[in-house]
Amino acid sequence: MSDWAYHKLENLSPEQLSIMQKEEFGGMMEAAYNLYAITGNANDKKLAECFYHHSILDPLAQKEDKLAGNHANTQIPKIIGEARGYELTGNERERNIAEFFWQTVIDHQPM
């Protein structure tokens, strides 16, 4: 099933992926990374990476808080996906995104 999903997404342009990411896609990144942890299938990792939401995650990677106006319940799964990606790959960018998000929410976001 994950190979099917990956092959559906792999040929989409960045613009097409961006349009897809305007809809709530929940924990798809984390789910694909979890599959990758079980299977070791490189396509599962690539599938997770298809759900990298540039407009939300790139500012966090640059340590910019652009979270205002975004619903927490749609953003938190993206951050969990980044954290899971870091656990599996050691990619420091993913770690930095998750840590900056956490610190920003704890220190600056209204409760």
Residue pairs with C-beta under 8 A, 6 or more apart in sequence:
2 32
2 35
2 39
2 41
2 43
2 44
2 47
3 41
3 43
5 32
5 47
6 43
6 44
6 46
6 47
6 50
7 43
9 17
9 20
9 47
9 50
10 46
10 50
12 20
12 50
14 54
17 50
18 54
18 55
21 51
21 53
21 54
21 55
24 74
25 51
26 74
26 77
27 77
27 80
27 81
28 48
28 51
28 77
28 81
29 48
29 49
29 51
29 52
29 77
29 78
29 81
29 82
29 84
29 85
30 48
30 77
30 80
30 81
30 84
32 44
32 45
32 47
32 48
32 50
32 51
33 44
33 45
33 48
33 81
33 84
33 85
33 88
34 84
35 41
35 44
35 47
36 42
36 44
36 45
36 48
36 88
37 88
45 88
45 89
48 81
48 85
49 85
51 78
51 81
53 78
56 66
56 70
56 75
56 78
57 78
57 82
57 97
59 65
59 66
60 66
60 79
60 96
60 97
60 100
60 101
60 104
61 93
61 96
61 97
61 100
63 96
63 100
65 104
65 108
67 75
67 101
67 104
67 105
67 109
72 105
75 101
79 97
79 98
79 101
79 102
80 98
82 94
82 95
82 97
82 98
83 94
83 95
83 98
85 91
85 94
86 92
86 94
86 95
86 98
